[in-house]
């Protein structure tokens, strides 16, 4: 059994910052790509940022220069540092990871989501 648990969401003011964390736990053999997605009300879930096991990153155009994804492989944790937040960043943010378990089963796992809400 593998779980992804996100934390760090909340209310944010114009131009503010937040850091999201996502820790993977359970019967993990290896974690490959990890990423963050978000879903705003009435919209489809979209990619925000992804990072490979080697540290290569890619970002949605809408967050480039404002968000930074990073990971601590020793802690099975991925982070999303969000700065210069805008109202359109309001969404539920989901962590995602490609994980091979101890039984050598490869699957894509999702966290439960953490809400980021813009407060004026």
C-alpha positions, -999 to 999 in steps of 0.1 A, spaced: 0 0 0 13 34 -10 0 68 2 7 104 -9 -1 130 18 -1 166 9 2 196 32 8 233 31 -23 247 14 -44 275 28 -54 311 23 -30 334 5 -30 371 -2 -21 389 -34 16 384 -42 19 360 -13 38 327 -11 30 292 0 50 259 1 32 227 -6 47 194 5 38 158 -5 53 128 13 50 93 -1 50 64 23 43 27 22 57 -3 4 79 18 -20 108 3 -40 115 33 -61 99 67 -70 104 80 -105 87 112 -117 68 133 -92 46 163 -99 19 187 -89 -14 192 -107 -43 215 -99 -80 217 -105 -100 249 -103 -138 249 -100 -154 240 -133 -121 233 -149 -101 202 -158 -71 191 -138 -39 205 -153 -2 200 -149 16 226 -128 51 211 -126 69 178 -127 103 167 -116 122 135 -126 142 113 -102 173 130 -115 160 165 -109 149 176 -143 119 199 -142 91 212 -164 65 238 -157 32 250 -170 37 283 -188 13 300 -164 36 293 -134 71 296 -149 92 320 -129 68 320 -100 67 283 -89 96 260 -81 93 222 -78 119 203 -58 123 169 -41 141 152 -13 146 116 -25 158 105 9 124 116 24 103 105 -6 90 141 -6 82 166 -33 77 203 -27 61 232 -46 73 266 -37 47 291 -49 54 328 -51 38 359 -65 5 341 -62 -25 353 -83 -62 348 -80 -61 323 -109 -38 301 -88 -68 293 -66 -74 255 -70 -71 222 -53 -35 210 -57 -28 173 -62 5 155 -58 13 127 -82 41 102 -83 51 72 -105 60 45 -80 72 10 -82 63 -10 -51 82 -37 -33 62 -62 -53 76 -45 -84 42 -32 -95 44 2 -112 15 26 -108 7 63 -107 -5 75 -73 -24 106 -63 -27 125 -31 -60 136 -17 -55 173 -26 -48 204 -7 -68 236 -12 -51 269 -21 -75 298 -19 -68 334 -28 -79 359 -2 -84 395 -12 
